[in-house]
Amino acid sequence: MDEQRFKNAMSQLAAAVTIVTTGSEEAPHGTTVSAFMSLSLDPPMVLVSLDQRSSLLAQLEVGSAIGINVLSTNQGALARRFADKRVDRFADIDWCMADGAPKLPNNHTWVAGTVSRMIEAGDHTLVLVDVCCAEVNSNQPLLYWQREFGTHGAIEPGDVKARAVET
């Protein structure tokens, strides 16, 4: 498979932009992630995919507290900051410890829990998280699509017409 073709195909998938965090008040760690999904309702679980070279992954083990800050539309600069390996990501920003992990203010959704399993998959590691807390704010989510930030806009029910798809 041609790597560029694969990247181009994956850029067509809209994804929530998250900052995944772990650590303590003295040593917080976090990175921007778009590979995040709900995994199970019973028990409540989510999955995060981290590059095996990720500095955040190096801080995680089974039992680690982990937070997922799903960003809101006004947090694009924060997403870029936490994607930059050259900066102190937590310097001069507001954050607090919540549910055992660093939490950023004004996010769209907060999900926290503990790492239950870590599974190597290609050049990434799938981090399975047992969820202990989930909160939603009323602002709009930040999405990543076609290598750009944006948001979701609902369409009117009458704008979508069901039609049979022939195979």
PEFENPE-V946699 format. One record per residue. SS is DSSP state (@ for helix, = for strand, . for the rest). PSI is psi in whole degrees, -180 to 180 (NA if undefined). D_FIRST is the distance of its C-alpha to the first C-alpha in Angstrom with 2 decimals. Layout:
ss=SS psi=PSI d_first=D_FIRST
ss=SS psi=PSI d_first=D_FIRST
This chain:
ss=. psi=131 d_first=0.00
ss=. psi=125 d_first=3.79
ss=@ psi=-43 d_first=6.18
ss=@ psi=-39 d_first=8.84
ss=@ psi=-41 d_first=7.69
ss=@ psi=-46 d_first=7.20
ss=@ psi=-44 d_first=10.53
ss=@ psi=-42 d_first=12.11
ss=@ psi=-43 d_first=11.63
ss=@ psi=-25 d_first=13.07
ss=. psi=-13 d_first=15.81
ss=. psi=-7 d_first=17.11
ss=. psi=122 d_first=18.28
ss=. psi=134 d_first=21.80
ss== psi=144 d_first=22.57
ss== psi=143 d_first=25.90
ss=. psi=125 d_first=26.42
ss== psi=156 d_first=28.03
ss== psi=116 d_first=29.64
ss== psi=134 d_first=29.59
ss== psi=157 d_first=32.65
ss== psi=176 d_first=34.52
ss== psi=-158 d_first=37.44
ss=. psi=178 d_first=41.10
ss=. psi=-35 d_first=43.43
ss=. psi=-26 d_first=43.72
ss=. psi=71 d_first=40.05
ss== psi=149 d_first=37.71
ss== psi=146 d_first=33.94
ss== psi=158 d_first=31.37
ss== psi=154 d_first=28.06
ss== psi=135 d_first=26.35
ss== psi=137 d_first=23.77
ss=. psi=-9 d_first=22.12
ss=. psi=84 d_first=20.49
ss== psi=139 d_first=23.74
ss== psi=158 d_first=24.82
ss== psi=141 d_first=27.75
ss== psi=-43 d_first=27.34
ss== psi=145 d_first=30.73
ss=. psi=-35 d_first=34.15
ss=. psi=95 d_first=36.13
ss=. psi=162 d_first=36.01
ss=. psi=122 d_first=34.74
ss== psi=151 d_first=31.43
ss== psi=167 d_first=28.60
ss== psi=136 d_first=25.28
ss== psi=137 d_first=24.04
ss== psi=124 d_first=20.77
ss== psi=138 d_first=21.41
ss== psi=139 d_first=19.49
ss=. psi=-16 d_first=20.82
ss=. psi=1 d_first=22.33
ss=. psi=132 d_first=24.23
ss=. psi=-29 d_first=27.97
ss=. psi=-44 d_first=28.65
ss=@ psi=-37 d_first=26.81
ss=@ psi=-20 d_first=29.09
ss=@ psi=-8 d_first=32.05
ss=. psi=148 d_first=31.10
ss=. psi=167 d_first=32.08
ss=. psi=130 d_first=33.08
ss=. psi=-13 d_first=36.15
ss=. psi=142 d_first=35.40
ss== psi=143 d_first=36.42
ss== psi=142 d_first=33.67
ss== psi=143 d_first=33.95
ss== psi=111 d_first=31.58
ss== psi=103 d_first=32.92
ss== psi=119 d_first=31.32
ss=. psi=156 d_first=32.24
ss== psi=169 d_first=34.34
ss=@ psi=-24 d_first=34.01
ss=@ psi=13 d_first=36.38
ss=@ psi=26 d_first=34.35
ss=@ psi=-40 d_first=31.61
ss=@ psi=-37 d_first=33.24
ss=@ psi=-40 d_first=33.25
ss=@ psi=-45 d_first=29.51
ss=@ psi=-41 d_first=28.95
ss=@ psi=-46 d_first=31.54
ss=@ psi=-8 d_first=29.99
ss=@ psi=-15 d_first=26.56
ss=. psi=119 d_first=28.39
ss=. psi=-11 d_first=28.65
ss=. psi=-2 d_first=31.64
ss=. psi=158 d_first=34.15
ss=. psi=102 d_first=36.33
ss=. psi=-31 d_first=34.73
ss=. psi=-6 d_first=37.89
ss=. psi=132 d_first=40.47
ss=. psi=28 d_first=42.77
ss=. psi=154 d_first=41.22
ss=. psi=137 d_first=42.86
ss== psi=164 d_first=41.54
ss== psi=164 d_first=43.17
ss== psi=133 d_first=42.60
ss== psi=130 d_first=42.21
ss=. psi=31 d_first=41.48
ss=. psi=1 d_first=40.79
ss== psi=157 d_first=38.13
ss== psi=130 d_first=38.27
ss== psi=134 d_first=38.44
ss== psi=145 d_first=38.15
ss=. psi=159 d_first=40.65
ss=. psi=23 d_first=40.11
ss=. psi=170 d_first=36.71
ss=. psi=-44 d_first=35.76
ss== psi=144 d_first=35.29
ss== psi=128 d_first=36.00
ss== psi=131 d_first=34.69
ss== psi=155 d_first=35.85
ss== psi=-158 d_first=35.78
ss== psi=148 d_first=35.11
ss== psi=125 d_first=32.03
ss== psi=-31 d_first=32.13
ss== psi=153 d_first=28.97
ss== psi=124 d_first=26.10
ss== psi=120 d_first=22.96
ss== psi=136 d_first=20.30
ss== psi=103 d_first=16.76
ss=. psi=-131 d_first=13.95
ss=. psi=13 d_first=15.20
ss== psi=168 d_first=17.52
ss== psi=129 d_first=20.68
ss== psi=123 d_first=21.73
ss== psi=113 d_first=25.40
ss== psi=131 d_first=27.46
ss== psi=127 d_first=30.67
ss== psi=119 d_first=33.94
ss== psi=133 d_first=35.36
ss== psi=-17 d_first=39.03
ss== psi=141 d_first=39.38
ss== psi=129 d_first=37.94
ss== psi=147 d_first=39.51
ss== psi=135 d_first=38.79
ss=. psi=171 d_first=40.35
ss=. psi=-2 d_first=41.15
ss=. psi=173 d_first=39.03
ss=. psi=147 d_first=35.75
ss== psi=149 d_first=32.33
ss=. psi=129 d_first=30.12
ss== psi=156 d_first=26.65
ss== psi=121 d_first=23.52
ss== psi=134 d_first=21.71
ss=. psi=40 d_first=19.93
ss=. psi=26 d_first=20.56
ss== psi=154 d_first=24.29
ss== psi=148 d_first=26.95
ss== psi=-160 d_first=28.86
ss=. psi=176 d_first=30.51
ss=. psi=139 d_first=30.87
ss=. psi=127 d_first=33.54
ss=. psi=148 d_first=34.83
ss=. psi=156 d_first=35.39
ss=. psi=140 d_first=38.55
ss=@ psi=-35 d_first=38.43
ss=@ psi=-14 d_first=39.74
ss=@ psi=-12 d_first=36.84
ss=. psi=121 d_first=34.43
ss=. psi=131 d_first=35.37
ss=. psi=137 d_first=34.06
ss=. psi=151 d_first=32.99
ss=. psi=141 d_first=31.75
ss=. psi=123 d_first=28.19
ss=. psi=139 d_first=27.98
ss=. psi=NA d_first=25.17
